[in-house]
Amino acid sequence: MLYYVLRPFVWFLLKFFTRRIYISGLENIPKTGAVLLASNHSNSFLDAVLLCTHLDRRIWSLARGDVFKKPLAKKALSNLFMMPMYRLSEGKEYLGENDETFRKCIELFREGEIVLIFSEGLCIHQKELLPLKKGTGRLAQKAWNDGIEVIIVPVGISYNNFDKFGKVVNIQIGEPTYRNDLPQDTSEGLFLKEFNRSLTDKLKDLLSRGLPATGFFKNPFYYIGALVNFPVNWLSLTLSRKITRGSVFFDSIALGIFIILMPVYWLLLALLVYFLV
């Protein structure tokens, strides 16, 4: 329920948070059937937020496991169709839960759902693709071995900056990879090597494409909002800088504060206009 309530609201607020969001290649995502979205990961939770709000189909997202450690956070994130993936640095005792997450992904594929995975395995503010981890290939191979015809769709997300309002975002969705596009009768090591080579080539091509043009008529909401919503913009940025101290969570926290404060601010503006008029 929380996912469906927040999705259209956040989609609308992103028009004031970003200067322009450009999406190309939506036709590469089928209307039905199992899909594994394999994306780069340079801007923390904002990467997933952008895809979840701008693709028509529901998306289940894999996220860093440490944010699921608190029960309340785990419940909220689960209601947003997010699943944990733990790294060794987050505690060896949690690694076993990754098996449960993979089992959940396979069941979702059986039901024809979309799962989003960040194939680099970690988030760093950068514009170049990092070496890919093996998780995406292993998940695809497991699904194919179980007879599930999941398709792998590469996604490249580029930003013009990582620490300011009014950012320009380019989301490039590439051509899918099917089971028959990769060798099957081979060792796991050779399969994963070929899988990552193919996916790396596709992601690098998507990320090499330039950012879209900007201007008032591309998104008048942003330019009008930059004036009207200046107090909220300034407060969101200021608080996020203090909370995150330049970490990869800057935009995610700034957007979260923005989402909370903006309805209150608009309500206060409406009341002010009402009483003045």
N, C-alpha and C positions, 0 to 999 in steps of 0.2 A: 504493500500500500504506500509506504513512504517513498519508494522509487517513483511511482506513478504521480504522486502529488508534487514532488520536487522537480521532476524532469522538465515539464513545460515552464515552470517558474524560473528555474535556473537558465534554461534556454533563452528566456526573455531578458533576464538580467545580464547575460553575457554580451548582449548588444551594447550595454553601457560599460562593461568591463574591458572589452576588446574593441579595437578600432575596426578590424575586419577579420572574419574567419572565412577562409576560402576552402572549399571541398571539391575534389575532383576524383572521379572513378567510382562513384556510388553504384554504378551499374555492375561492378565486379562483385558485389555482395548479393547473393540470391535472396529472393523474397522468403524462401522456406529452406529448411534443411540445415544440417550441422555445419558450422563454420568456426574455424579457429583464426581469430584476428591476431596477427603477429606484428607488433608495433615496436618502434624504438621508444626510448623512455628518457626524456630530458627535463621534464617539468612536473615530477611528482604526481599528486592526485589530479591536477588539472588535465593531464593527458587523458585520463579515463573519463573525466567529466565532459570534455569536449566530444569524445566519441559517443558516449551514452546519450548526450542531448541532441546530437545531430544525425544520428542514424535512426532509421524508422523502427528497426527491430530491437527487442530487449537484449541487453548485453550483460553477461556475467563476467566480472573482472577479477583477475588474480592480483592481489596486493601484498605488500611487504607484511610479514607475519607479526612484527612487534606491535603494530597498532591494534591487534586483536587480543592482546594479553589481558586487558581490562574487560570484565564481563559486560558493562554497559556499552563500551565501544564495539565489542564483538557483536552484540545484539543489533546495534544501529547499522553497522557495516553489512551485516548479513541481510538486513531488510533492504539494503541498497544493492543486493545481489553481488556482493563482494566476497571473495574466498581468500584465506591466508596461504602464503607461500613463505616458509621460514628459511633463513640462511644460517649457516653454522655460527656466524657471529652473533646471532640472536638467541643462541642457547641450543646445545646439542639435544636437550630433552624435548625440544619442540619439533625436531626433524621428522619424527614419526607421523606427525599430523599432515605432512605433505602427501603421504600415501592416501590419506582420506580425501584430501583435496583432489588428487588425481582421479580417484574413484568417482568423486562427485562430477568431475569434468566429463568422464566417460559416460555417465548416466545422462548428463545434459546433452551430449552429442547424440545419444540414442533417441532423445526426445526432440532432436532437431533444433537445438538452441545454439546461440553464439557465445563463445568464450573468448575473452580478451587476455592475451598474455604479452608481457613486455620481455622480448627475447634477449635483451642485453643483461637481464637479471639484476640490474641495479640502476639507480637514477643519478645522473650527473648533468649539471648545466653545461651542455656542449652541443655543437652543431654537427659534429662528426659521429659516425656510427661506431660504437664500441664493439669489441669482439663478442659474438653471440654465445650464450650459455647453451647447454644441451637440453634444457627443459622443454623447449618448443618441439624439437625433433622427437624426443621421447614420448611426449603426449600424442603427437600425430601418429607415430609408429604404433603405440598401444591401441589407439582407436582403429587404425587400419587392420591390425592383427586381429582385432575383435570383430571385424567385418563391417565396421561403420565407415561409410564413405564421406568422411569429413573433408572439407576443402580448406586449404591454408591460404588466407588472404593477407598479403603484406600491407602495412600501413606506415607511412612516413609522416611524422609531425614536426614541422619547423616553426620556430619563433624568431622574431626580430630582436627580442630582449627577454630577460627573465626577472626583471626587478622594477618594472614600471607599469602604470596603467596605459591603456590604449595600445596594447601590443597587437601585432599583425601575426596571424596564424595561418599556416598553409598545411592542410591535411590532404595528402595524396594517397589514394587507395589503389594498389596495383592489381595486376592480373593474378588470378588464383593459381595455386599449385594443386594438382590432383595426384591421387595415389600412383597412377601409371607414369607420372612425370619423373619418378624417382626409382632407383633400383630397390627391389624388394628381397630378392634371393641373395642376400649378402649378410655379412656380420653386422652386429649393432654398431660397432665402431665406424665401419665404412659407410653405413647408412647415415649416421649422424653427421659425419664429415661432409658427405655430399649434400645432405639436407641443409646444413648451415652455410655451405658454399653458395647454394642456390638462393637461399633466403637473404644472405648478405648482399649478393649482387642486386637483388630486387630492391632491398631497402636503400642501398647506396644510390641507386638510380632515382628513387622517389625523393630522397633527401637532397639530391643535386639540383632539383628544380627550384626556380626562383620564387621569392615571396610575391604575393599578389599586389597589384597597384592599390593605393588608398586615395581617399578623397571624401569630401562632404557627402556626395550623393551615393557613395558606396555604403555608408552607414550613418545617416543623419542622426540616428538615436544617440550614437556615441558623442558627437560634437555638441549636440544640445545638452545631453546629460553631463558632459564635462563642465559646463557652466552651472547648470541647475543643481547638480549633485556634488559640487566641489567639496563641501564639508565632509561628506561621507567618503569620498575618494581619498581626501587627505588623511582622515582618521584611519581608514583601512590600511593605507600604506604605512603610516607611522607606527601603528600597533603591530603590524606584521613584521616590520624591520626590528622592533624591539623583541618580539617573541622568537623569531626565527634566526636573527643575527646572521643574515646572509646565507642561510642553508637552502637546500633545494625545495624546502616547503614554503618559500616566500609567497609565491603566487597562490598556492593552495590555501594558506591561512588568510591572505588578503581577500581572496574570493569568499571564503567562509564568513569573515567579518562583514564584508560587503553584503552578502545575502541576508545576514541577520539585521544589519542596521538600515538597509535601504527601505524596507516596508515601513519601519518606524519613522524614518525621515520623511517619506512621502505622506504618511498620515499626518504628521505635524505640519507639513506644508499645506495640506488640504484644509486642516483646521484653521491655520493662520489666514488663508485666503477667504475661508468661509466667514470668519469673524470680521475681517477687514471690509468685506463686501456687504 
